[in-house]
Amino acid sequence: MTARPVQTVTSELLSELPIVPPPVAGPLLRGLDLVPRRVPAWITDPGLIADILAGFVDIPDDLIGDTP
């Protein structure tokens, strides 16, 4: 008895990385904890800062400003 040949099929969709536009990439990377979350300088409440850093509150990029 002969073994049947094995054929591997790879989808082209799985072999190429998707192009993610910049407005989507930032929140996506922060949501996956691949980049640190940023807290705007105008937020001074320690509880709110902790919630932002924990990911419970999301601040839109246009409200963050030039905070590093």
N, C-alpha and C positions, 0 to 999 in steps of 0.2 A: 504494500500500500504506500502510495506516495503522498507526501504532505502538499497541500495546496499552497501556492505562492502567496506571500503576504504583500499587500499593496498599501502604502501609506498615502493618504490624501490630505493635503494641507490647504486650508482655505486661504485665499489671498487676503481676506479681511483680517485674519489672525496673524499674518506675517508682516504687516506694515503698521507702524504706529499712527494713531489718528492725529490730526492737526486740531488742536484745541485753541480757539481764539482767546486772546488775553483777558477780555472781560469775564470769561468763564473759568479760565485756568486758576486765577487767584483764589476765588471762593472754593473751588474744587480741591485744590491742594491744601488749603487751610482746614476744610472739612474732613480730609483724610489724615490730618495731623502730619503732613509732609513738610509744611513750612510753619513757622511760629505765627500765632495770632497776634495782631497789633491792637493796641489800645490807644485811642486818640488822647492827646495831652489835655483836652478840655474835660475829660471824665476824671473826677477826683474821688468818687465814692468807692471805698475799698471793696465793698460787697459787689458792686457792679463790675469793677475791674476783675475780680475773681470769677464772676459769672462769664465774662467775655473770654477770659483765658481758658476756662473750662469748656467753652463751646456752647453754653446755654443761651447766650445772646450773640447775635451776629450784627456787626456794624457795617453798613454798606461802604464800599471803597471810596465813594465821593465824599463821605463824611469824615474819613480818617485824615485826609490832608497829607502833609509831608512827614508824618511821624515815622521814624525808622523802625 
